[in-house]
Amino acid sequence: MNKKLKIAVYKKIVSSFTLIAAALSATCAHAQYKPAEFGDAVEQLAGIVGLPVDLSNRKSTISVYCQADIPISGALTNSLCFESSGSFLERQTVKALQEITFIPAENDGRAVPVRMQFRVIYSGSDDQPDIVLLPNLGTLQSQSGYDYFAPQERLYHSTWYESYRATNGPGKVSFDTGRLTRVLATVKVDGSVESVSTLDARGSARRDAAIVEKTLQASAFIPGFVKGQAVEMHYVAVLNYQK
């Protein structure tokens, strides 16, 4: 694909996110909430992260799974990323996120801090942009499309993970190559948690799962959004035991 066509594809994707953001603004004027958004973060990342030559040679794609705290300033903190092959793009992404700003979430028109889960997609293919940001980890992609906004945990008080760590639990937050404990929460359109259940927990991790279930029930979220509409959506709390 020639350069002009590649730019056109990129502009089409950006235009799609612009329409989604406009719909979010219109909807959230009535629904109270607005999730954190990327703004011009793709351009910021493109100026910092260099794609490896072999990615282009292989015409392949790498997905880096991340979470970060988005304060009201929009400057990311506490960024964590995971990529299953251990690609240096994982480390490059974490480092780059220290210099990136997003658009903060809002509650009733006021900026609020949240913890956001998202994907950074790097591509060496000629028919898609070099970098794409998606506001989810893709677990609900078959039901909600690729560009849904996953629930974002509010940071106005202790999060489920900080509450869990206060019990001296050994698990680390987010994905990694080690054994995992996963707890599912249903986040309602008002941001409250309706129900929780354990998906994965073995041996001593059952103790951790029980604590996470309890702490998740006390958490509050910016709800999930699909095409500008707040919807009830699942959120998965993950602990890993990688040493």
N, C-alpha and C positions, 0 to 999 in steps of 0.2 A: 504494500500500500504506500502511495506517495505521501510526502509530508503534508500537503494541503488537505488530503482526505483524512489523515490521522488527526490533524488539528480540528477538522470538522466534527469528527467523532467525539473528540474531547469536549468541544463546545456544546455538542448535543447533550452529553452527560451533565455538564455544568448547568445547562439550561434546565434539565430535568430537576436538579437539586434546587435551582432558583424557584421553580414553580412549586416544589414541595414546601420550601421555606415560606413562600407567599401564602400558600394554603394554611400552613401552620399558624402564621400570624393572624390570618382571618379567623380561623377556628378558635385559637386560643384566646382571642379577645373575649369570647363567650365562655370558654372552658377553663379559664384561669391559668393553665399551665402552658409553658413553652420549653421544649428540651434544649439542651446545649447543642449548638450546631458548629460546623467546621469553618464557616467564613472562607477566608482565602488561605486556609492551612495547606491545601495541595500545592499552591505556588510557593509557600514557605518551605515545605518539605523538599520540593524539587530543587530549590536553591541550596540545600544542605546535603542531601543524600545522593550519592553517585551510584547508579545501577552498575552491577558487575558486568563485564563484557560477556561472560559465558551465559548470562541470562538472555541476552539478545541472540547469541549464537544458537542457543537451544530453543529460542522462541517460547520460553516457558514463563510461568507465573508463580510468584511466591506470595502467600498470605501471611501477614504478621498480625497476631491477635493481641490487642492491647487494652489496658484500662488506665485511666488517669483521673486525677482530681481536677475539676474545673472551678476555680474560685470566681468570685464576681468580677475580678480583673480579666478573666479569660486566659491568663498565663498558666499553662499546665504544670502541675506538681505531682509527686508520687507516681510517676509513670512506670508501668510494668508492661513488658511485651514477651510474647512466646512465639517461636516458630519451630516446628517439629524437627527439622533437619539441623537446627543449630546454626543456620546461616548467619554470616556476619551482618546481614541486613537487620536481624533482630537487635544486635548491639547498636548498629547505626541508627535505627529508629528510636530506641530509648534515648540515645544521646541527642538526636535531633528534636525530640519532643520537649526537651528542656528549653528550647528556644522558640517554641510554637505557641500561638494563641488561638483559642476558639472563641466563639460567641457564647457567653454564659447562658445558663438556663434562667427561666423567669417564672415567678409565681405572682399572679395578679399584677403584672407589669413591672415587678421589681426583680433585679438580678439575684439569684440564689446559687450557692455552691452545690455541686453535685459530683458524684463519681460516675464516670462514663465508660462504657465498654464499646470498642469499635475495632474495625479492621483496616489495615493498611495493605493495599494490594499493589505489588510491584510486577510489572509485565514487560517482557522482552518481545512480545508479539507486535507485529506491524499494524494490526487491526484494532488495537485498543491503546488507551493512554498509558504512559509509563507508570503513573501513580494514580490510584483511586482510593478515596476514603469512604468507608461505609459505616453508618452509625449503629452497628450491631455485630454480633459474633457469628451470625448466619444460622443459628440453631432453629429459627422459625422461618427460614427463607422459603420453604415449600408452601407455607400457608400465607405468608405476609409479603412476599416479594423480596428483592435483594436490598431495597433501600428503606426498610422500616426502621423506626427509632426504637431501640430497646429501652425498657425502663431504666431510669437513672436515679441512683440512690441519693437522697438528700443528705447534706453534710452539716445540718444545723445542730445535730447532736451526735453522739458516738454512732458509728456505723455498725452493721452486724459483725464485721471482721474485728474491729477494735474491741467490741464487747466480748467477742470470743477470745481474743488474745489476752484480755484481762483475767481470764480463767487459767492462764498458763498453757493453753493448748499449743501443740507443736506444729500444727498445719500452717502452711503459708498460703496467702491469698492468690487466686488466679491459677491458670493452667501451667503445667510443666510436664517433664517426662516421668516424674515419679507417680506413685500411687495417688489416686484422687478420692476425695469425698465430695459428693454433690448433693445439694439440697434445693428442691424446687419450691418456689413461692409463686402464688398468683397475685399479681398487682392489679388492683381495680382502677377504674378511670379517675377516681379521686386521689390516687397515689397511695392508698392504704393497702396493707397485705391481708388478703382474705383467707388464704389457707397455705400451709406448708407441708411438705412430705419429703422424705429422704429417697433419693434415687440410687446412690451408691455409698456404702459404708461397710467396711469389713473389720472384724476384730475390734481392737481398741478404738478404731475410728468411729464406732457407733456412739461412743461417749461424745465425741466431737460433733457428730451429726445432731445429737439431741440438743446440744448447746446452741448450734447454729439455727436449728428450728426455732428455739425460744427467742434468740436475738433477732432473727429475721422478722418475727411477728411484731416486734417493737419498731421496726424500721419504717421510714416513709420515703416515697419515691415521686419523681416526675413520671407520670404514667407512660406506657408505650404509645407510639403513634404510627398509624398507617395512613398514608396519603392525606396527611393533615388532620386526621381524626384521632382523638384519644380513644384507645381501646383497652379492654382487659387483656393482659398479656403475661406470659410466664417469664420469670426471672430465675436464673440458676446461680446459686452461691457455690463457689468452688474452693476447696482447699487442696493443696498438694503437699506431699511429704518428701519432696526432693531435698537431699542433704547438701 
